């Protein structure tokens, strides 16, 4: 009997974070799954090098894919064309009635057996409502707008429905309405006809905005999957420090003890660090950081 499959899609900047997520799943009772990481052909050498340093290498299967059809599709500073690789999953796993897709910026904190019990025989994709919109709101007229970072997919049904061809048609004809990239495309395709999952399967955390009290409450809700939304990730020092410490513990378990937390390198990143300090009530430290920023900017202006 074949194992259930858990799929990630990454470029070379996100592979280590995908492996941290995979390891979090394994240590929390999910060693009975097959794990796959999709990546572009040109990243293959880098991926194999990083994977050789990963302690649970035997669990991970790399799949090099041709993502050239997405080369000219919309991207931004935090979302590269690699995010579109998830759209290839149905064609790559045509015979699978259930595969679980996870974003690289996730942690799995509990067993995943229950998520695979969701019924996707009719609606083909199951996901959690995106917390920006909720059940009663819509984007581009689509209600039940889900977040694409955690999806249970019926690949057999999707591939037989020519999923990727229909996605391309949607992009080519509605590009101006595509706001959240692959996520909008998937929701356009589903047209709200999506099986909704409980929030615990995609507990959305904005690491740059949450305070420590809110973080403790999020963990008390016993989420199965944590998902770090937005440009501020837990491996950045301008994330909430409790969030970073929690993620770093899993990075260490994955064998990436040398993974360094990014330090702010621009005035804007330092301002985000100050904001994170303020959110946690560390007003003195926030004030000191702002003073440092002002001093730095003033020194630049004085040289002009």
TORGUZA-423438 format. One record per residue (C-alpha): residue number from 1; x, y, z. Coordinates in steps of 0.05 Angstrom, whole numbers. Example, Ala and Ser with C-alpha at 12.3 -4.5 7.8 and 13.67 -1.06 7.14 Angstrom:
BEGIN
<rec seq="1" c1="246" c2="-90" c3="156"/>
<rec seq="2" c1="273" c2="-21" c3="143"/>
// end
This chain:
BEGIN
<rec seq="1" c1="0" c2="0" c3="0"/>
<rec seq="2" c1="29" c2="67" c3="-21"/>
<rec seq="3" c1="40" c2="121" c3="31"/>
<rec seq="4" c1="3" c2="188" c3="31"/>
<rec seq="5" c1="44" c2="244" c3="0"/>
<rec seq="6" c1="62" c2="312" c3="27"/>
<rec seq="7" c1="88" c2="361" c3="-25"/>
<rec seq="8" c1="128" c2="426" c3="-20"/>
<rec seq="9" c1="151" c2="473" c3="-76"/>
<rec seq="10" c1="214" c2="514" c3="-66"/>
<rec seq="11" c1="267" c2="556" c3="-99"/>
<rec seq="12" c1="339" c2="556" c3="-74"/>
<rec seq="13" c1="323" c2="610" c3="-23"/>
<rec seq="14" c1="270" c2="568" c3="12"/>
<rec seq="15" c1="296" c2="497" c3="11"/>
<rec seq="16" c1="324" c2="498" c3="82"/>
<rec seq="17" c1="259" c2="525" c3="108"/>
<rec seq="18" c1="221" c2="469" c3="73"/>
<rec seq="19" c1="267" c2="418" c3="106"/>
<rec seq="20" c1="254" c2="450" c3="174"/>
<rec seq="21" c1="179" c2="442" c3="161"/>
<rec seq="22" c1="188" c2="369" c3="139"/>
<rec seq="23" c1="228" c2="354" c3="201"/>
<rec seq="24" c1="175" c2="386" c3="246"/>
<rec seq="25" c1="125" c2="338" c3="214"/>
<rec seq="26" c1="170" c2="278" c3="225"/>
<rec seq="27" c1="186" c2="292" c3="298"/>
<rec seq="28" c1="112" c2="304" c3="312"/>
<rec seq="29" c1="89" c2="235" c3="290"/>
<rec seq="30" c1="87" c2="238" c3="215"/>
<rec seq="31" c1="144" c2="192" c3="193"/>
<rec seq="32" c1="94" c2="148" c3="156"/>
<rec seq="33" c1="88" c2="196" c3="96"/>
<rec seq="34" c1="127" c2="207" c3="33"/>
<rec seq="35" c1="155" c2="277" c3="27"/>
<rec seq="36" c1="169" c2="312" c3="-39"/>
<rec seq="37" c1="201" c2="379" c3="-56"/>
<rec seq="38" c1="188" c2="408" c3="-125"/>
<rec seq="39" c1="241" c2="454" c3="-154"/>
<rec seq="40" c1="264" c2="483" c3="-220"/>
<rec seq="41" c1="315" c2="444" c3="-260"/>
<rec seq="42" c1="368" c2="499" c3="-253"/>
<rec seq="43" c1="368" c2="492" c3="-177"/>
<rec seq="44" c1="381" c2="417" c3="-177"/>
<rec seq="45" c1="455" c2="419" c3="-159"/>
<rec seq="46" c1="442" c2="468" c3="-101"/>
<rec seq="47" c1="384" c2="426" c3="-75"/>
<rec seq="48" c1="425" c2="361" c3="-75"/>
<rec seq="49" c1="482" c2="396" c3="-37"/>
<rec seq="50" c1="435" c2="423" c3="17"/>
<rec seq="51" c1="398" c2="357" c3="23"/>
<rec seq="52" c1="463" c2="319" c3="36"/>
<rec seq="53" c1="469" c2="359" c3="101"/>
<rec seq="54" c1="399" c2="342" c3="123"/>
<rec seq="55" c1="393" c2="291" c3="179"/>
<rec seq="56" c1="328" c2="259" c3="153"/>
<rec seq="57" c1="349" c2="255" c3="80"/>
<rec seq="58" c1="317" c2="187" c3="71"/>
<rec seq="59" c1="247" c2="217" c3="78"/>
<rec seq="60" c1="255" c2="269" c3="23"/>
<rec seq="61" c1="247" c2="262" c3="-52"/>
<rec seq="62" c1="269" c2="318" c3="-97"/>
<rec seq="63" c1="230" c2="329" c3="-162"/>
<rec seq="64" c1="260" c2="375" c3="-214"/>
<rec seq="65" c1="206" c2="406" c3="-257"/>
<rec seq="66" c1="202" c2="453" c3="-316"/>
<rec seq="67" c1="172" c2="518" c3="-290"/>
<rec seq="68" c1="186" c2="558" c3="-353"/>
<rec seq="69" c1="112" c2="569" c3="-366"/>
<rec seq="70" c1="111" c2="614" c3="-304"/>
<rec seq="71" c1="173" c2="656" c3="-322"/>
<rec seq="72" c1="134" c2="717" c3="-342"/>
<rec seq="73" c1="79" c2="711" c3="-291"/>
<rec seq="74" c1="71" c2="761" c3="-235"/>
<rec seq="75" c1="120" c2="760" c3="-178"/>
<rec seq="76" c1="140" c2="808" c3="-122"/>
<rec seq="77" c1="195" c2="818" c3="-71"/>
<rec seq="78" c1="171" c2="761" c3="-27"/>
<rec seq="79" c1="138" c2="714" c3="-77"/>
<rec seq="80" c1="180" c2="686" c3="-134"/>
<rec seq="81" c1="159" c2="644" c3="-193"/>
<rec seq="82" c1="175" c2="583" c3="-150"/>
<rec seq="83" c1="108" c2="594" c3="-116"/>
<rec seq="84" c1="73" c2="575" c3="-180"/>
<rec seq="85" c1="105" c2="505" c3="-181"/>
<rec seq="86" c1="49" c2="480" c3="-136"/>
<rec seq="87" c1="3" c2="487" c3="-196"/>
<rec seq="88" c1="40" c2="428" c3="-229"/>
<rec seq="89" c1="23" c2="380" c3="-172"/>
<rec seq="90" c1="-40" c2="349" c3="-204"/>
<rec seq="91" c1="-2" c2="330" c3="-267"/>
<rec seq="92" c1="57" c2="302" c3="-229"/>
<rec seq="93" c1="14" c2="258" c3="-183"/>
<rec seq="94" c1="-43" c2="241" c3="-231"/>
<rec seq="95" c1="-63" c2="176" c3="-197"/>
<rec seq="96" c1="-66" c2="204" c3="-126"/>
<rec seq="97" c1="-135" c2="221" c3="-99"/>
<rec seq="98" c1="-105" c2="257" c3="-39"/>
<rec seq="99" c1="-39" c2="294" c3="-32"/>
<rec seq="100" c1="-24" c2="349" c3="19"/>
<rec seq="101" c1="11" c2="412" c3="-5"/>
<rec seq="102" c1="48" c2="454" c3="48"/>
<rec seq="103" c1="84" c2="520" c3="40"/>
<rec seq="104" c1="157" c2="523" c3="62"/>
<rec seq="105" c1="141" c2="574" c3="117"/>
<rec seq="106" c1="101" c2="524" c3="158"/>
<rec seq="107" c1="112" c2="481" c3="219"/>
<rec seq="108" c1="74" c2="417" c3="232"/>
<rec seq="109" c1="59" c2="409" c3="307"/>
<rec seq="110" c1="14" c2="347" c3="308"/>
<rec seq="111" c1="-5" c2="284" c3="269"/>
<rec seq="112" c1="-34" c2="296" c3="200"/>
<rec seq="113" c1="-79" c2="235" c3="196"/>
<rec seq="114" c1="-143" c2="274" c3="206"/>
<rec seq="115" c1="-130" c2="323" c3="150"/>
<rec seq="116" c1="-126" c2="265" c3="101"/>
<rec seq="117" c1="-196" c2="243" c3="122"/>
<rec seq="118" c1="-226" c2="305" c3="90"/>
<rec seq="119" c1="-272" c2="291" c3="31"/>
<rec seq="120" c1="-244" c2="318" c3="-35"/>
<rec seq="121" c1="-281" c2="269" c3="-80"/>
<rec seq="122" c1="-328" c2="323" c3="-106"/>
<rec seq="123" c1="-295" c2="390" c3="-93"/>
<rec seq="124" c1="-223" c2="368" c3="-110"/>
<rec seq="125" c1="-188" c2="418" c3="-64"/>
<rec seq="126" c1="-195" c2="429" c3="11"/>
<rec seq="127" c1="-166" c2="488" c3="48"/>
<rec seq="128" c1="-174" c2="539" c3="104"/>
<rec seq="129" c1="-208" c2="606" c3="93"/>
<rec seq="130" c1="-156" c2="660" c3="84"/>
<rec seq="131" c1="-160" c2="702" c3="147"/>
<rec seq="132" c1="-159" c2="767" c3="108"/>
<rec seq="133" c1="-226" c2="753" c3="78"/>
<rec seq="134" c1="-266" c2="703" c3="118"/>
<rec seq="135" c1="-328" c2="665" c3="98"/>
<rec seq="136" c1="-374" c2="724" c3="88"/>
<rec seq="137" c1="-326" c2="767" c3="48"/>
<rec seq="138" c1="-300" c2="756" c3="-22"/>
<rec seq="139" c1="-244" c2="776" c3="-69"/>
<rec seq="140" c1="-260" c2="786" c3="-142"/>
<rec seq="141" c1="-330" c2="761" c3="-125"/>
<rec seq="142" c1="-305" c2="694" c3="-100"/>
<rec seq="143" c1="-330" c2="672" c3="-32"/>
<rec seq="144" c1="-298" c2="616" c3="9"/>
<rec seq="145" c1="-231" c2="644" c3="-13"/>
<rec seq="146" c1="-178" c2="597" c3="15"/>
<rec seq="147" c1="-106" c2="606" c3="32"/>
<rec seq="148" c1="-63" c2="564" c3="-16"/>
<rec seq="149" c1="-8" c2="550" c3="35"/>
<rec seq="150" c1="-42" c2="486" c3="59"/>
<rec seq="151" c1="-84" c2="447" c3="10"/>
<rec seq="152" c1="-110" c2="376" c3="6"/>
<rec seq="153" c1="-114" c2="361" c3="-69"/>
<rec seq="154" c1="-149" c2="307" c3="-108"/>
<rec seq="155" c1="-98" c2="302" c3="-164"/>
<rec seq="156" c1="-135" c2="248" c3="-201"/>
<rec seq="157" c1="-197" c2="293" c3="-207"/>
<rec seq="158" c1="-157" c2="356" c3="-221"/>
<rec seq="159" c1="-113" c2="327" c3="-276"/>
<rec seq="160" c1="-173" c2="296" c3="-310"/>
<rec seq="161" c1="-205" c2="365" c3="-310"/>
<rec seq="162" c1="-144" c2="394" c3="-346"/>
<rec seq="163" c1="-127" c2="436" c3="-285"/>
<rec seq="164" c1="-62" c2="468" c3="-310"/>
<rec seq="165" c1="-92" c2="485" c3="-378"/>
<rec seq="166" c1="-151" c2="519" c3="-344"/>
<rec seq="167" c1="-104" c2="556" c3="-296"/>
<rec seq="168" c1="-65" c2="583" c3="-356"/>
<rec seq="169" c1="-129" c2="605" c3="-389"/>
<rec seq="170" c1="-150" c2="642" c3="-325"/>
<rec seq="171" c1="-82" c2="676" c3="-320"/>
<rec seq="172" c1="-81" c2="698" c3="-393"/>
<rec seq="173" c1="-152" c2="725" c3="-391"/>
<rec seq="174" c1="-156" c2="754" c3="-320"/>
<rec seq="175" c1="-84" c2="775" c3="-305"/>
<rec seq="176" c1="-107" c2="844" c3="-280"/>
<rec seq="177" c1="-150" c2="810" c3="-227"/>
<rec seq="178" c1="-94" c2="765" c3="-201"/>
<rec seq="179" c1="-75" c2="798" c3="-135"/>
<rec seq="180" c1="-46" c2="741" c3="-94"/>
<rec seq="181" c1="-14" c2="702" c3="-150"/>
<rec seq="182" c1="-23" c2="626" c3="-148"/>
<rec seq="183" c1="-74" c2="634" c3="-92"/>
<rec seq="184" c1="-121" c2="676" c3="-135"/>
<rec seq="185" c1="-113" c2="628" c3="-193"/>
<rec seq="186" c1="-132" c2="569" c3="-150"/>
<rec seq="187" c1="-192" c2="605" c3="-121"/>
<rec seq="188" c1="-214" c2="629" c3="-191"/>
<rec seq="189" c1="-211" c2="557" c3="-214"/>
<rec seq="190" c1="-251" c2="531" c3="-154"/>
<rec seq="191" c1="-300" c2="590" c3="-158"/>
<rec seq="192" c1="-315" c2="582" c3="-84"/>
<rec seq="193" c1="-331" c2="508" c3="-92"/>
<rec seq="194" c1="-278" c2="487" c3="-42"/>
<rec seq="195" c1="-282" c2="439" c3="17"/>
<rec seq="196" c1="-267" c2="481" c3="78"/>
<rec seq="197" c1="-220" c2="454" c3="132"/>
<rec seq="198" c1="-217" c2="474" c3="206"/>
<rec seq="199" c1="-171" c2="533" c3="221"/>
<rec seq="200" c1="-124" c2="488" c3="261"/>
<rec seq="201" c1="-97" c2="459" c3="196"/>
<rec seq="202" c1="-72" c2="528" c3="174"/>
<rec seq="203" c1="-62" c2="573" c3="234"/>
<rec seq="204" c1="-40" c2="637" c3="202"/>
<rec seq="205" c1="13" c2="677" c3="239"/>
<rec seq="206" c1="40" c2="745" c3="220"/>
<rec seq="207" c1="107" c2="743" c3="255"/>
<rec seq="208" c1="120" c2="818" c3="249"/>
<rec seq="209" c1="54" c2="839" c3="279"/>
<rec seq="210" c1="37" c2="788" c3="333"/>
<rec seq="211" c1="56" c2="801" c3="405"/>
<rec seq="212" c1="78" c2="748" c3="455"/>
<rec seq="213" c1="9" c2="745" c3="488"/>
<rec seq="214" c1="-24" c2="732" c3="421"/>
<rec seq="215" c1="29" c2="680" c3="404"/>
<rec seq="216" c1="16" c2="642" c3="469"/>
<rec seq="217" c1="-59" c2="643" c3="453"/>
<rec seq="218" c1="-44" c2="616" c3="383"/>
<rec seq="219" c1="-6" c2="557" c3="412"/>
<rec seq="220" c1="-61" c2="545" c3="465"/>
<rec seq="221" c1="-109" c2="535" c3="407"/>
<rec seq="222" c1="-69" c2="471" c3="392"/>
<rec seq="223" c1="-58" c2="483" c3="317"/>
<rec seq="224" c1="-37" c2="424" c3="274"/>
<rec seq="225" c1="-1" c2="469" c3="224"/>
<rec seq="226" c1="29" c2="538" c3="236"/>
<rec seq="227" c1="35" c2="581" c3="174"/>
<rec seq="228" c1="77" c2="645" c3="176"/>
<rec seq="229" c1="43" c2="695" c3="128"/>
<rec seq="230" c1="71" c2="759" c3="100"/>
<rec seq="231" c1="141" c2="785" c3="86"/>
<rec seq="232" c1="165" c2="778" c3="158"/>
<rec seq="233" c1="186" c2="706" c3="173"/>
<rec seq="234" c1="209" c2="675" c3="238"/>
<rec seq="235" c1="281" c2="669" c3="213"/>
<rec seq="236" c1="285" c2="745" c3="211"/>
<rec seq="237" c1="306" c2="783" c3="274"/>
<rec seq="238" c1="249" c2="833" c3="263"/>
<rec seq="239" c1="199" c2="778" c3="276"/>
<rec seq="240" c1="168" c2="770" c3="345"/>
<rec seq="241" c1="223" c2="739" c3="387"/>
<rec seq="242" c1="180" c2="685" c3="417"/>
<rec seq="243" c1="159" c2="664" c3="347"/>
<rec seq="244" c1="231" c2="663" c3="325"/>
<rec seq="245" c1="254" c2="622" c3="385"/>
<rec seq="246" c1="200" c2="570" c3="372"/>
<rec seq="247" c1="218" c2="563" c3="298"/>
<rec seq="248" c1="293" c2="562" c3="313"/>
<rec seq="249" c1="283" c2="503" c3="360"/>
<rec seq="250" c1="256" c2="463" c3="301"/>
<rec seq="251" c1="312" c2="488" c3="256"/>
<rec seq="252" c1="362" c2="461" c3="305"/>
<rec seq="253" c1="325" c2="394" c3="308"/>
<rec seq="254" c1="330" c2="390" c3="232"/>
<rec seq="255" c1="406" c2="396" c3="236"/>
<rec seq="256" c1="409" c2="468" c3="214"/>
<rec seq="257" c1="439" c2="494" c3="279"/>
<rec seq="258" c1="483" c2="539" c3="237"/>
<rec seq="259" c1="422" c2="572" c3="206"/>
<rec seq="260" c1="431" c2="644" c3="227"/>
<rec seq="261" c1="373" c2="690" c3="241"/>
<rec seq="262" c1="376" c2="747" c3="191"/>
<rec seq="263" c1="397" c2="814" c3="219"/>
<rec seq="264" c1="366" c2="879" c3="192"/>
<rec seq="265" c1="408" c2="907" c3="136"/>
<rec seq="266" c1="365" c2="967" c3="116"/>
<rec seq="267" c1="333" c2="1025" c3="153"/>
<rec seq="268" c1="265" c2="995" c3="135"/>
<rec seq="269" c1="282" c2="928" c3="166"/>
<rec seq="270" c1="307" c2="964" c3="229"/>
<rec seq="271" c1="241" c2="1001" c3="231"/>
<rec seq="272" c1="204" c2="934" c3="228"/>
<rec seq="273" c1="247" c2="910" c3="286"/>
<rec seq="274" c1="227" c2="972" c3="326"/>
<rec seq="275" c1="155" c2="958" c3="310"/>
<rec seq="276" c1="162" c2="885" c3="334"/>
<rec seq="277" c1="192" c2="911" c3="399"/>
<rec seq="278" c1="134" c2="959" c3="408"/>
<rec seq="279" c1="83" c2="904" c3="395"/>
<rec seq="280" c1="115" c2="866" c3="453"/>
<rec seq="281" c1="117" c2="926" c3="499"/>
<rec seq="282" c1="192" c2="936" c3="493"/>
<rec seq="283" c1="184" c2="1011" c3="482"/>
<rec seq="284" c1="253" c2="1031" c3="507"/>
<rec seq="285" c1="288" c2="984" c3="458"/>
<rec seq="286" c1="242" c2="1008" c3="402"/>
<rec seq="287" c1="260" c2="1080" c3="418"/>
<rec seq="288" c1="334" c2="1065" c3="417"/>
<rec seq="289" c1="328" c2="1031" c3="349"/>
<rec seq="290" c1="289" c2="1090" c3="320"/>
<rec seq="291" c1="342" c2="1138" c3="347"/>
<rec seq="292" c1="395" c2="1096" c3="312"/>
<rec seq="293" c1="355" c2="1099" c3="247"/>
<rec seq="294" c1="348" c2="1174" c3="251"/>
<rec seq="295" c1="422" c2="1183" c3="265"/>
<rec seq="296" c1="439" c2="1138" c3="206"/>
<rec seq="297" c1="393" c2="1176" c3="158"/>
<rec seq="298" c1="419" c2="1243" c3="183"/>
<rec seq="299" c1="491" c2="1222" c3="170"/>
<rec seq="300" c1="472" c2="1204" c3="98"/>
<rec seq="301" c1="438" c2="1271" c3="86"/>
<rec seq="302" c1="496" c2="1309" c3="115"/>
<rec seq="303" c1="542" c2="1278" c3="63"/>
<rec seq="304" c1="500" c2="1302" c3="4"/>
// end
